[in-house]
Each structure stands twice: as C-alpha cells, then as structure tokens.
Amino acid sequence: MEASAVRAATGSPSVAADLPPLRLSGRAASVREVLAEGVEVTPPPGAEGNGSTVEPVDALVLTNLANGRWLTGFSGSAMVVVLTADDLLVITDGRYATQAPAELEAAGVEGRVVIANRGSEQQEAAATAVSGLGRLALEADNVSWSRYRRFAGEWFAGAELVPSTGVIERLRRRKSPEEVARMAAAAAAADGALAEVLPRLAERPTEGEVAAELDHLMRRRGASGSAFDTIVAAGENSALPHARPGPRRIEPGDLVVIDFGAIVDGYRSDMTRTVCVGEPRPPGGKVYEVVRESQQAGVEAVADGVSCADVDAVCREVIGDAGWGEAFLHSTGHGVGLDIHEAPSLSSRSDEVLAAGEVVTVEPGIYLAGSGGVRIEDTVVVTGDGCRRLTCSPKTLVVA
C-alpha cells in the first residue's frame, strides 16, 4: 500500500495536506501555439466537404468550466475565458471578485479578470478583447445553440466563429506531477473511507446508508466532495452497471459493487471494489475471480505507446474465454482528471494510444441479470514501462 493510502487508512485528518503548488504559467503559451498551428474545426451539418479540418484561429473562447480552470486556475462556477495571442481574459461575476484574481495569482497565471454582473457588461468586455480579430474558435461540445446565437449576434458580432473540438482536452490528457499528487490524495481519501466502511456491512446497512457514509468519510479525510454519484449496489442490483443506491439492505451472500471517488483541489479519483459478507452465492465466486484476472491483465497491459483498444481487448479476452463475453457491457476504462470522464477512452472503438503521464481507469465487469454482477476498477498513471496505481484498496471478495 502506498504512503498516501497508509495515511488515509490510519486516520490522517486530511489527505490534502502538503500538496505541492499547482503552477500553470506555461499553459497559455502551449494553447497559443496550438491556435497558431491550427485547431480542429468541425463543419456544421450540411456543410460541403467531409470531416473536420485543421485551421489557424486568432482567439479561443472557453465556456467549459474544467477547461477554464485548467488554463487559469480559477475554480468558480461561472466564467468565459478569452485567449488571444497577447491577452488572457477571465470574465466572471461579483461573487468571485476576490477569489478569481487570487486564484490566478496563486497559479502564476498572467491574465486579466473582469467582474461584470450584467450580460451587457460581459459582452462589452469580450468584444473589446477580440476587437480587430478575424477568426474565433468556440468549444463546439459546450456551446448551446442559444448561446451561439448570442455570441454571433452580440458578443462577437462581425467576427468569424468556428466550432472547434478538443483544443484544451488534448493538452489536459498528460498530467503534471502536481496534478497526479492531487489525484493520489483523492484516491487516498477514498481508500481510507472504504477501509472504515467495510466492517460495517455485516450490520445489514442499506445501499443508501453505505453510500452516504462513504461520501461523509471522504470529506472528513480532506476531500471537497464526491467525484460522482456514489454507487452501492447489492445482490441483484449489482447486475446494473450504474445502479443507484436505495433502501435495499445488504445481506450475507450478496455481491456488493461499490464504485466511488473523491475530489481534492478539483482533481478526481475513481475506484470500484466488489465485496461480499461471507461466501457469495454461486456463481459469484467464480465471476469474481474471472473479473479480477481480467482487471489484473488490463492493468499489466497499460504502458506508454500501447493502444487503448489493445488494453480493452486484453480484458475482454479473459472474460470471453470464461464464457461471459456478452455480459461485459461497457468499455474497459476512461481518462480521469478535472472531469470524471476524460480522454482517452479504453474501448474497442478507440484509435488512441496511451502516453506517459495520462491517468486512466481499468474497470472490466460481468453483469448477470437477476443474479448479480462484479466490477473491479483502479485508477492508474501511465509510465514508460507500465503504470502506477493510485487506488490502493485491497481486492478481497469476502469481508467479515
């Protein structure tokens, strides 16, 4: 067990203590290089030509909160970021008049913050920032139709707006050591919470009670919240990959799928363990061993330069050979960071290749309707010759 998990399991008051500073001063320059070289522009439906093209742009307008935070360090819930060749502008409202400038300064980011409560004031600030520029890239996956109409007709009237995809997301894939430290702290908070909760399963708590306690314990250990809605699924409910915890009580012999994670300084962890109070009802034990073998094979396959589809195939081969291939209902894994689902995707349809510094999950599962299911998941950091686990909880099926 790694040091972070040991601290969590032994009652450290906050796994978020002593995190290294997160300095973002070089990120704007990296994005500017991409804008100058060309961004992937997605044509609108019905446009002539096939597929996207790569074209240079004069500015990038960010509306995705995670992308804005990655670039600027600002963690507020409302922002528009405008990046040009010589300016970085964060537009937000009065709730963040103190917070926004302080967070940019703490991150070492050179940029301006405009506080504007009225839409007309925000529009004026944005229009001034791009005055005289021709092509502006919007985040196609984040801008609604109504917002696009406001941008085109009011905020950036006269400029050419082009839909772009993945500009920031591609740069976010490789995590810095400081980012990994935050994700390791989030994983440690989850490890510690699970270690404390597992002995209580013998008391026949409900799924909802276990989920609530995990969320509470992660916060006690320094997390700012849960990385996503915690899943606790017992018995027949464990055959539902994204079951919602409810009033069902956990009984001896039930397979219990527990999928959860924490947030520390914006960065997330993701882990699944399947456990049972006493011996599981057949075929639960056999299913568990197959999934564990599949998950271990997948983790061992992860390394710099390895195809994401190949990792998925390794996991599927183990489960398929056991005769349960059709019961593996989802992809093998996904990237994690400021969002719980990021690039890359570990799936059979992926054409991506893993690179050192990326953080991904490996989470095969088998789901037998009416009987139960098993999923085992770790979050790992890709390295040059393999990977390093961030989630360190034991993979033990039977709990007392």
C-alpha positions in Angstrom: 0.0 0.0 0.0 1.4 3.4 -1.0 2.1 6.1 1.6 -0.9 8.2 0.7 -3.2 5.2 1.3 -1.5 4.3 4.5 -2.1 7.8 5.9 -5.7 7.5 4.9 -6.2 4.1 6.5 -4.6 5.2 9.8 -6.7 8.2 10.3 -4.9 11.1 8.8 -7.1 14.2 9.3 -6.6 15.4 5.7 -5.0 13.6 2.8 -5.0 17.0 1.0 -2.4 18.4 3.4 1.0 19.4 2.0 0.1 19.2 -1.7 2.7 20.8 -4.0 1.8 24.1 -5.5 0.0 23.9 -8.9 1.7 26.4 -11.2 0.0 27.0 -14.6 2.2 29.7 -16.0 3.2 27.8 -19.2 -0.3 26.6 -20.2 -1.4 29.7 -22.1 1.7 29.6 -24.2 1.0 26.0 -25.1 -2.5 26.8 -26.2 -1.4 29.8 -28.2 1.0 27.5 -30.2 -2.0 25.3 -31.0 -4.1 28.2 -32.1 -1.3 29.4 -34.4 -0.7 26.0 -35.9 -4.4 25.2 -36.3 -7.3 23.8 -34.4 -9.6 21.0 -35.4 -12.6 22.7 -36.9 -15.8 20.7 -37.2 -18.1 21.7 -40.1 -21.8 22.2 -39.3 -24.3 19.7 -40.5 -25.0 20.0 -44.2 -21.7 21.9 -45.0 -19.7 21.0 -48.0 -16.7 18.7 -47.6 -16.2 15.7 -45.4 -14.9 15.6 -41.8 -13.0 18.2 -39.8 -10.2 20.4 -40.9 -7.2 22.0 -39.1 -7.2 25.7 -39.4 -5.4 28.6 -37.5 -7.5 30.9 -35.4 -6.9 34.3 -33.7 -8.6 33.5 -30.4 -10.1 30.7 -28.4 -13.3 31.3 -26.3 -13.6 28.9 -23.4 -17.0 28.2 -21.8 -16.3 24.7 -20.4 -15.6 25.2 -16.6 -13.0 22.4 -16.3 -11.1 23.7 -19.4 -11.2 27.3 -17.9 -9.9 26.0 -14.6 -7.1 24.0 -16.3 -5.9 27.1 -18.1 -6.3 29.8 -15.4 -6.6 28.1 -12.0 -10.0 29.8 -11.4 -12.4 27.4 -9.8 -15.6 29.4 -10.0 -18.9 28.2 -11.3 -19.3 30.9 -13.9 -16.7 32.1 -16.4 -15.9 32.9 -20.0 -12.2 32.8 -20.9 -10.9 34.6 -24.0 -7.4 33.7 -25.0 -5.7 35.7 -27.8 -2.1 35.9 -28.9 -1.3 38.6 -26.3 -4.1 38.5 -23.8 -5.8 36.2 -21.4 -9.2 37.4 -20.1 -11.4 35.8 -17.5 -15.0 37.2 -17.3 -17.0 36.3 -14.3 -19.5 37.9 -11.8 -19.3 39.7 -8.5 -19.4 36.5 -6.4 -15.8 35.9 -7.5 -14.5 39.5 -7.3 -11.9 38.4 -4.7 -11.5 34.7 -5.5 -10.8 34.9 -9.2 -7.8 37.3 -9.1 -6.4 35.5 -6.1 -6.5 32.1 -7.8 -4.9 33.3 -11.0 -2.1 34.9 -9.0 -1.6 31.7 -6.9 -1.3 29.7 -10.1 1.2 32.1 -11.6 -1.1 32.9 -14.5 -0.7 36.3 -16.2 -4.2 37.4 -17.1 -6.9 39.9 -16.6 -10.1 39.4 -14.6 -13.2 41.4 -15.4 -16.1 41.4 -12.9 -19.4 42.0 -14.7 -22.8 41.2 -13.3 -24.8 42.3 -16.3 -24.8 40.5 -19.6 -24.2 43.7 -21.5 -21.1 44.4 -19.4 -19.7 40.9 -20.0 -20.4 41.3 -23.7 -18.6 44.6 -23.9 -15.5 43.1 -22.1 -15.4 40.1 -24.5 -15.9 42.3 -27.6 -13.1 44.6 -26.6 -10.7 41.7 -26.0 -11.2 40.4 -29.6 -11.5 43.8 -31.4 -9.9 43.6 -34.8 -9.5 39.8 -34.8 -11.0 37.7 -37.5 -11.5 34.1 -36.5 -12.6 32.9 -33.1 -12.8 29.3 -32.1 -15.7 28.2 -29.8 -15.9 24.9 -27.9 -18.4 23.0 -30.1 -19.1 20.4 -27.4 -20.0 23.0 -24.8 -21.8 25.9 -26.6 -25.6 25.6 -26.8 -27.5 26.8 -29.9 -28.9 29.8 -27.9 -25.5 30.8 -26.6 -24.0 30.5 -30.1 -26.7 32.9 -31.3 -25.8 35.4 -28.6 -22.1 35.1 -29.3 -22.6 35.5 -33.1 -25.2 38.3 -32.9 -24.0 40.2 -29.9 -20.7 39.3 -28.2 -18.6 38.7 -31.2 -20.6 40.3 -34.0 -18.5 40.8 -37.1 -16.0 38.0 -36.3 -16.0 34.6 -37.9 -16.9 32.0 -35.3 -15.7 28.4 -36.0 -16.6 25.3 -34.0 -13.5 23.6 -32.5 -13.1 20.3 -30.6 -10.5 19.0 -28.2 -8.2 22.0 -28.1 -7.8 22.0 -24.3 -8.9 18.4 -23.8 -5.9 17.1 -25.7 -3.5 19.1 -23.6 -5.2 18.0 -20.4 -4.5 14.3 -21.1 -1.0 14.3 -19.7 -1.0 15.2 -16.1 1.8 17.0 -14.3 3.3 15.6 -11.1 1.4 18.2 -9.2 -1.9 17.1 -10.8 -1.1 13.5 -10.1 -0.4 14.4 -6.4 -3.9 15.7 -6.1 -5.4 12.7 -7.7 -3.4 10.4 -5.4 -4.7 12.4 -2.4 -8.3 12.0 -3.7 -7.6 8.2 -4.1 -6.2 8.0 -0.6 -9.4 9.7 0.8 -11.5 7.0 -0.9 -9.2 4.2 0.2 -9.4 5.3 3.8 -13.2 5.7 3.6 -13.7 2.3 2.2 -11.4 0.7 4.9 -13.6 2.2 7.6 -16.9 1.3 6.0 -16.3 -2.4 5.0 -16.5 -3.9 8.5 -20.0 -2.3 9.0 -21.5 -4.2 6.0 -22.2 -7.1 8.4 -24.6 -4.9 10.3 -27.1 -5.1 7.3 -27.0 -1.4 6.3 -28.9 -0.2 3.2 -27.2 0.6 0.0 -28.1 4.3 0.6 -26.6 4.3 4.1 -23.3 2.9 2.9 -23.1 5.5 0.0 -23.9 8.4 2.4 -21.2 7.2 4.9 -18.6 6.9 2.2 -19.3 10.4 1.0 -19.1 11.7 4.5 -15.9 9.9 5.4 -14.1 11.2 2.2 -14.9 14.7 3.2 -13.6 14.1 6.7 -10.3 13.0 5.1 -9.9 16.2 3.2 -11.9 15.7 0.0 -14.1 18.6 -1.1 -16.8 16.2 -2.3 -17.5 13.0 -4.2 -16.1 12.6 -7.7 -19.6 11.5 -9.0 -22.7 10.0 -7.5 -21.5 7.1 -5.4 -22.8 3.6 -6.5 -23.5 0.9 -3.9 -25.4 -2.0 -5.5 -26.2 -5.2 -3.6 -27.5 -8.6 -4.8 -29.5 -8.4 -8.0 -28.9 -4.7 -8.2 -25.1 -5.3 -8.7 -26.0 -6.5 -12.2 -26.9 -2.9 -13.1 -23.6 -1.2 -14.0 -24.8 2.3 -12.9 -27.3 1.3 -10.2 -28.5 4.0 -7.8 -28.2 3.2 -4.1 -31.5 2.7 -2.4 -33.3 1.1 0.6 -32.2 -2.5 -0.2 -30.3 -4.0 2.8 -27.0 -5.8 2.3 -27.5 -9.4 3.3 -24.9 -12.2 3.7 -24.1 -13.8 0.4 -24.8 -10.6 -1.6 -22.3 -9.4 -4.1 -21.9 -5.7 -3.4 -20.5 -3.4 -6.1 -19.1 -0.1 -4.6 -18.0 2.5 -7.2 -17.0 5.9 -5.9 -14.3 8.5 -5.8 -13.2 11.8 -4.2 -12.3 15.3 -5.3 -9.2 17.1 -4.0 -8.4 20.6 -5.3 -10.6 19.9 -8.3 -9.0 16.6 -9.3 -10.9 13.3 -9.0 -10.3 9.6 -8.2 -12.3 6.6 -9.3 -12.4 3.1 -7.8 -14.6 0.1 -7.8 -14.5 -2.9 -5.4 -16.9 -5.8 -5.2 -17.2 -7.5 -1.9 -19.5 -10.0 -0.1 -20.4 -10.5 3.6 -19.5 -14.2 3.9 -19.3 -16.5 0.9 -21.2 -15.4 -2.2 -24.0 -17.4 -3.7 -22.9 -19.3 -6.9 -21.7 -18.3 -9.4 -20.5 -15.1 -7.6 -17.1 -16.5 -6.5 -16.2 -17.7 -10.0 -17.4 -14.5 -11.6 -15.3 -12.5 -9.2 -12.1 -14.5 -10.0 -12.6 -14.0 -13.7 -13.1 -10.3 -13.4 -10.1 -10.0 -11.1 -7.9 -11.9 -13.6 -9.3 -9.7 -16.4 -8.6 -6.5 -14.4 -5.1 -7.5 -13.5 -4.3 -8.4 -17.1 -5.6 -4.9 -18.2 -3.5 -3.1 -15.6 -0.4 -5.0 -16.7 -1.1 -4.1 -20.3 -1.2 -0.4 -19.7 2.0 1.4 -20.7 3.3 4.3 -22.8 2.8 3.6 -26.5 0.1 0.9 -26.0 -3.1 1.1 -28.0 -6.2 1.8 -25.9 -8.1 -0.8 -28.0 -5.4 -3.4 -27.1 -5.9 -2.9 -23.3 -9.7 -3.3 -23.9 -9.0 -6.5 -25.9 -6.8 -8.0 -23.2 -9.6 -7.6 -20.6 -12.3 -8.9 -23.0 -10.3 -12.0 -23.9 -10.1 -13.2 -20.3 -13.9 -12.7 -19.8 -14.7 -14.1 -23.2 -12.7 -17.3 -22.6 -14.7 -17.8 -19.4 -17.9 -17.7 -21.4 -19.2 -14.4 -20.2 -18.1 -12.1 -23.0 -21.7 -10.9 -23.7 -22.0 -9.9 -20.0 -19.2 -7.3 -20.2 -21.5 -4.4 -21.0 -19.2 -1.3 -21.2 -15.8 -0.2 -22.3 -12.7 -1.1 -20.2 -11.9 2.4 -19.0 -11.5 6.1 -19.4 -9.3 9.1 -18.6 -9.7 10.9 -15.3 -8.7 14.4 -14.1 -10.7 17.6 -13.5 -13.6 15.6 -15.0 -14.5 12.0 -14.1 -14.6 11.1 -17.8 -11.9 12.5 -19.9 -9.8 11.3 -22.9 -8.5 8.8 -23.7 -11.1 6.0 -23.9 -10.1 2.4 -23.4 -12.6 0.8 -25.7 -12.6 -1.4 -28.8 -13.6 1.6 -30.9 -10.7 3.8 -29.8 -7.9 4.7 -32.2 -5.9 6.4 -29.4 -2.6 5.4 -27.9 -1.6 5.8 -24.3 1.2 8.2 -23.3 3.2 8.5 -20.1 1.6 10.9 -17.7 -2.0 10.1 -18.7 -4.3 8.9 -15.9 -6.9 6.2 -16.8 -9.2 3.6 -15.2 -9.2 -0.1 -15.8 -12.6 -1.5 -14.9 -13.9 -4.7 -16.6 -17.1 -6.2 -15.3 -19.5 -9.1 -15.7 -23.3 -8.4 -15.1 -25.7 -11.4 -14.9 -29.3 -10.1 -14.8 -31.3 -11.4 -11.9 -28.2 -12.8 -10.2 -25.6 -10.2 -9.6 -22.5 -8.5 -11.1 -18.8 -7.8 -10.4 -16.7 -4.9 -11.4 -13.2 -4.1 -10.2 -11.6 -0.8 -11.0 -8.3 1.0 -10.4 -7.1 4.5 -11.4 -3.6 4.3 -12.8 -0.9 6.7 -14.1 0.7 5.6 -17.3 4.5 5.3 -17.2 7.2 4.5 -19.7 7.3 0.8 -18.8 3.8 0.2 -17.3 1.7 2.1 -14.9 1.4 3.1 -11.2 -1.8 2.5 -9.2 -3.3 5.4 -7.4 -6.2 3.4 -5.9 -4.7 1.0 -3.3 -7.6 -0.7 -1.6 -7.2 -4.5 -1.3 -9.1 -6.7 -3.8 -10.6 -9.1 -1.3 -14.0 -10.5 -2.0 -15.1 -11.8 1.4 -15.4 -9.3 4.2 -16.3 -10.3 7.8 
